[in-house]
Amino acid sequence: MTSTLLPQAFWFRVAASCPKVEGIPLPSSKGSLLDLPETCKLPELTVLDGRPSWASVRVGWNAEGLGISILADGLGANAKTPDRPEGFATVNVWIDTRDTRNVSRATRYGHRFLTRLKLSKDKKSLTADVEQRPIARATADAPLAPSDLLVSRVELQKSGWSLELFFPARALHGFDPETNRRLGFAYQISDHDRDDQFLGIGREFPLGENPSLWSTLELQR
């Protein structure tokens, strides 16, 4: 059996389509925050290295901001262990509103958002805490968005869990689709009982601080 020293996603840069979806976020009375269609689904590249993909990710945008939905298939073996100090699951999202390709340190257009999922005491529901975090080694920090600007909806399901996030334009410094249709983008989904899932390369590289390693979202009309 042969093994590779580098993940297959290292050999190319992902550029994924991000469709325009009017009307998101949806009114709270609708139940779902985004309800993104199948056309918004991002490629699942873990199969290139022979690993199963356990989370499906969709993205959509409009003039109001950027929406991301995650549907995780199944639960980790210890997902419902009471009082897990590490939490139920975590999601990191990195967004560069200038899609910088020629620098290895984030600028004021680079954003990191961390979502912590927590299990209720009765083990029947989840809560999501979303906050913006600084990016290590950045040459300049993006303005920090108030937590109440970052909208989320999370649901514990029999077959896994779902998370919907909406980042308003006001929370994304430099977000201007009329003049720039490309965003740098990366994510890391972790539930502590399975391998982390990424869009492209993972933590073998300094993904969290180097925007030149991120993928690209192409904002479509």
C-alpha positions as CSV (number, residue, x, y, z in Angstrom):
1,M,0.0,0.0,0.0
2,T,1.3,3.4,-0.9
3,S,0.6,6.6,1.0
4,T,1.0,10.2,0.0
5,L,2.9,12.9,1.9
6,L,0.6,15.7,0.9
7,P,-3.2,15.8,0.7
8,Q,-4.6,15.8,-2.8
9,A,-6.2,19.2,-2.3
10,F,-2.7,20.7,-2.0
11,W,-2.2,20.3,-5.7
12,F,-4.9,22.7,-6.8
13,R,-6.8,25.7,-5.6
14,V,-10.5,25.3,-5.2
15,A,-12.7,27.9,-6.8
16,A,-16.4,27.2,-6.0
17,S,-19.5,28.8,-7.3
18,C,-21.6,30.7,-4.7
19,P,-25.1,31.4,-6.2
20,K,-27.1,34.5,-5.4
21,V,-30.1,33.7,-3.2
22,E,-32.5,36.5,-2.7
23,G,-34.6,36.7,0.5
24,I,-32.0,35.3,3.0
25,P,-32.0,35.4,5.9
26,L,-35.6,34.2,6.0
27,P,-38.1,35.6,8.6
28,S,-38.0,33.8,11.9
29,S,-41.6,32.6,11.3
30,K,-40.3,30.4,8.5
31,G,-38.4,28.0,10.8
32,S,-35.3,27.7,8.6
33,L,-32.8,30.6,8.5
34,L,-31.6,30.0,4.9
35,D,-33.0,26.9,3.2
36,L,-30.3,27.0,0.5
37,P,-30.9,25.0,-2.6
38,E,-28.8,22.1,-3.9
39,T,-27.1,24.4,-6.4
40,C,-25.4,26.1,-3.4
41,K,-23.6,22.9,-2.3
42,L,-19.8,23.0,-2.1
43,P,-17.6,20.1,-3.5
44,E,-16.6,17.4,-1.0
45,L,-12.9,16.9,-1.5
46,T,-12.2,14.5,1.3
47,V,-12.9,11.6,-1.1
48,L,-9.7,12.5,-3.0
49,D,-7.8,11.1,0.0
50,G,-10.1,8.2,0.5
51,R,-11.9,9.6,3.5
52,P,-15.6,9.9,3.8
53,S,-17.3,13.2,3.9
54,W,-19.6,13.5,7.0
55,A,-20.8,17.1,6.6
56,S,-22.5,18.8,3.6
57,V,-21.9,22.5,3.2
58,R,-23.8,25.0,1.1
59,V,-23.2,28.7,0.6
60,G,-25.3,31.5,-0.9
61,W,-25.1,35.3,-1.0
62,N,-27.0,38.5,-1.7
63,A,-26.5,42.2,-1.1
64,E,-27.4,41.6,2.6
65,G,-24.5,39.2,3.2
66,L,-23.3,35.6,3.1
67,G,-25.2,32.5,4.2
68,I,-23.6,29.1,5.1
69,S,-25.5,25.9,6.0
70,I,-24.0,22.7,7.3
71,L,-25.7,19.4,7.6
72,A,-23.7,16.8,9.6
73,D,-24.4,13.2,9.0
74,G,-24.5,11.1,12.1
75,L,-23.2,11.7,15.6
76,G,-19.8,11.0,17.1
77,A,-19.6,8.1,19.5
78,N,-19.4,10.4,22.6
79,A,-21.5,13.3,21.2
80,K,-24.1,13.1,24.0
81,T,-21.7,12.6,26.9
82,P,-22.7,15.1,29.6
83,D,-20.6,18.2,30.3
84,R,-18.1,17.7,27.6
85,P,-15.5,20.4,28.3
86,E,-14.7,20.7,24.5
87,G,-18.4,21.2,23.7
88,F,-20.6,19.3,21.2
89,A,-18.9,20.6,18.0
90,T,-17.2,23.6,16.6
91,V,-17.1,25.3,13.2
92,N,-14.5,27.8,12.1
93,V,-15.1,29.9,9.0
94,W,-12.5,32.2,7.4
95,I,-13.6,34.9,4.9
96,D,-11.3,37.3,2.9
97,T,-13.4,39.9,1.2
98,R,-10.5,40.6,-1.2
99,D,-9.5,37.0,-2.0
100,T,-5.8,37.8,-1.4
101,R,-3.6,35.4,-3.2
102,N,-0.1,37.0,-2.9
103,V,0.3,37.4,0.9
104,S,0.7,34.8,3.7
105,R,-0.7,37.0,6.5
106,A,-4.2,38.2,6.8
107,T,-5.1,41.8,6.2
108,R,-8.0,43.9,7.6
109,Y,-10.2,42.2,5.0
110,G,-9.7,38.8,6.6
111,H,-12.3,37.4,9.1
112,R,-12.5,34.4,11.3
113,F,-15.8,33.4,12.9
114,L,-16.0,30.6,15.5
115,T,-19.2,28.8,16.3
116,R,-19.4,26.5,19.4
117,L,-22.3,24.1,19.5
118,K,-23.5,23.1,23.0
119,L,-25.8,20.3,24.1
120,S,-28.7,21.1,26.4
121,K,-28.9,19.4,29.7
122,D,-31.8,17.2,28.6
123,K,-29.7,16.2,25.5
124,K,-32.5,17.0,23.2
125,S,-31.4,20.3,21.6
126,L,-28.4,22.4,20.7
127,T,-27.4,26.0,21.1
128,A,-24.9,27.9,19.0
129,D,-22.5,30.7,20.2
130,V,-21.1,32.6,17.3
131,E,-18.3,35.1,17.7
132,Q,-15.6,36.8,15.6
133,R,-12.0,36.0,16.6
134,P,-8.8,37.7,15.5
135,I,-6.5,35.9,13.0
136,A,-3.1,35.1,14.3
137,R,-0.1,37.0,12.7
138,A,-2.4,39.3,10.8
139,T,-0.9,42.5,9.5
140,A,-4.1,44.3,10.5
141,D,-7.3,43.1,12.2
142,A,-10.7,43.3,10.6
143,P,-13.2,45.3,12.7
144,L,-14.9,43.1,15.2
145,A,-18.6,42.6,14.6
146,P,-20.9,42.6,17.6
147,S,-22.2,39.1,18.3
148,D,-25.8,40.1,17.9
149,L,-25.1,40.8,14.2
150,L,-24.2,37.2,13.6
151,V,-27.4,35.2,13.0
152,S,-27.5,31.4,13.5
153,R,-29.9,28.5,13.8
154,V,-28.9,25.0,15.0
155,E,-30.9,21.8,15.2
156,L,-30.2,18.4,16.7
157,Q,-31.5,15.7,14.5
158,K,-31.9,11.9,14.9
159,S,-29.4,11.4,12.1
160,G,-27.0,14.3,13.0
161,W,-27.2,18.0,13.3
162,S,-27.7,21.1,11.2
163,L,-26.3,24.6,11.5
164,E,-27.2,27.8,9.5
165,L,-25.1,30.9,9.7
166,F,-25.7,34.3,8.2
167,F,-23.0,37.0,8.1
168,P,-24.5,40.4,7.3
169,A,-22.5,42.7,5.0
170,R,-22.0,45.0,8.0
171,A,-20.0,42.2,9.7
172,L,-17.7,41.6,6.6
173,H,-15.3,44.5,6.2
174,G,-14.8,45.2,2.5
175,F,-17.8,43.1,1.3
176,D,-18.8,44.8,-2.0
177,P,-20.1,42.4,-4.6
178,E,-20.6,45.2,-7.1
179,T,-16.9,45.6,-7.5
180,N,-15.4,42.3,-6.2
181,R,-17.0,39.0,-7.0
182,R,-14.4,36.7,-5.4
183,L,-14.1,35.9,-1.7
184,G,-11.3,33.9,0.0
185,F,-13.0,31.1,2.0
186,A,-12.1,28.2,4.2
187,Y,-13.8,26.2,6.9
188,Q,-13.0,23.6,9.6
189,I,-15.8,21.5,11.0
190,S,-15.0,19.5,14.2
191,D,-17.0,17.2,16.5
192,H,-14.0,15.7,18.4
193,D,-14.9,12.1,17.6
194,R,-14.2,12.2,13.8
195,D,-11.6,13.7,11.5
196,D,-12.0,17.4,11.0
197,Q,-13.5,18.3,7.7
198,F,-12.2,21.1,5.4
199,L,-13.0,22.5,2.0
200,G,-9.4,22.1,0.8
201,I,-6.2,21.5,2.7
202,G,-6.3,21.2,6.5
203,R,-4.3,21.9,9.5
204,E,-1.2,20.2,8.1
205,F,-0.6,23.7,6.9
206,P,-1.1,27.1,8.6
207,L,-4.6,27.3,7.2
208,G,-6.0,29.5,10.0
209,E,-3.5,32.4,9.5
210,N,-2.5,32.2,5.8
211,P,-5.2,33.4,3.4
212,S,-3.2,32.4,0.3
213,L,-4.1,28.8,1.4
214,W,-7.8,29.4,1.4
215,S,-10.2,28.5,-1.4
216,T,-12.2,31.0,-3.5
217,L,-15.9,31.6,-3.6
218,E,-17.1,33.1,-6.9
219,L,-20.2,35.1,-6.3
220,Q,-22.7,34.4,-9.1
221,R,-25.8,36.4,-10.1
